[in-house]
């Protein structure tokens, strides 16, 4: 299967209503580490102001496919500046299963390692989110641990899977692709 | 979160708020080894140390998002203890702390402090989970946490740098039910005292014992491999000790779903004294605490002694089960056939 085409771009005010809709959709938030129902336009305006501040510790992107805003992703920089945590939400359900998330993640890895010169990128996923864990594995992330019963999701304790990729692992994968 | 308790009294330590004289004592006992312990480059201290400590202690005290204690022993400051990063929705918190006066290292003070703080976390604050991160090279701290019931949950590779070298962090946690099970007495303490976890210093003796009882010992059993095993299966590599030497071993693994016991061995001169039974009882107890509902092992069907031993402990031979195996290092012509330990 050829890789899906996506574009990462900075957020605009016009993205915010989409984000609110996604955050309130129980299907979209089934495996997110926030509970559904938390999204309000006012809250997301504050979020937008926060991520637009020059000293904001995150790099945020809107994910676009065929000119449509289909999701958001971000790198949360560690204070050392040498590593970051990755987060993603795929909001447009009509685009699920097409590899858009993987394509966005691969582009974020390129930016993180090539442009931001990071040493390490990590992420966490709810234990039940096997599809995401498989996708992260395919993108080169290695399993680093399981935080047991770390997150209360819809009234049930969930394990949280920790994964990470090192700069040299990402570079080795780029070489083997060529 | 509001500070709910201001002092906690232990047998040999007192956890209490920061007070006059602590910063000066912290500066006095400070050694470059401390920053390394916490994951930084060893650096020398200067005259400003007391002032900087006073400022940090005052900040930590004022910070309402954490519970900060100074540790006192023999009337003096010897270290600090913090429960912080409270996650209200998930009822968890993160532990941080250290014994800073090196005269109190290796004497159980850290273990006592961690246990007092866990009691505070679970009984007073009613938390569900306490976690921590520790530099992988900080073996003394990791052993203390393991002793207190923390389990390794993961390794964050290349998490920080010391002197230009990338270092790993070990992630550990203890859950409320594990804490309660330990308190109920389901731990090693009640089991006679001479069964304990494997330590790297046991390596030679363990290998000798395995050879004595006829196990194949190959590159899977080198010292690094056994240390890695302990990291991945904390508290599940047990040693029986008698007269100061290693007389028995058992290994178990628990992947969150199934558990397996292997390398159960008692030295030739020490058999038929109940050592194997005690090793098995301890390892089963530990697996139960972790959540295992059953445990499996392999034995040669013809080895009547082994089969009889396990049957007496309640194990049953699986009916209709085929033991299947495939070598993944098939390049070498295999001549040792199946292995079961």
HADDOCK unambig.tbl for C-alpha pairs under 7 A between the chains (distance, minus, plus):
assign (segid A and resid 144 and name CA) (segid B and resid 154 and name CA) 5.29 0.50 0.50
assign (segid A and resid 144 and name CA) (segid B and resid 155 and name CA) 5.44 0.50 0.50
assign (segid A and resid 144 and name CA) (segid B and resid 156 and name CA) 6.14 0.50 0.50
assign (segid A and resid 145 and name CA) (segid B and resid 153 and name CA) 5.30 0.50 0.50
assign (segid A and resid 145 and name CA) (segid B and resid 154 and name CA) 3.58 0.50 0.50
assign (segid A and resid 145 and name CA) (segid B and resid 155 and name CA) 6.25 0.50 0.50
assign (segid A and resid 146 and name CA) (segid B and resid 153 and name CA) 5.34 0.50 0.50
assign (segid A and resid 146 and name CA) (segid B and resid 154 and name CA) 6.13 0.50 0.50
assign (segid A and resid 147 and name CA) (segid B and resid 153 and name CA) 5.63 0.50 0.50
assign (segid A and resid 150 and name CA) (segid B and resid 90 and name CA) 6.86 0.50 0.50
assign (segid A and resid 151 and name CA) (segid B and resid 90 and name CA) 5.62 0.50 0.50
assign (segid A and resid 152 and name CA) (segid B and resid 90 and name CA) 5.55 0.50 0.50
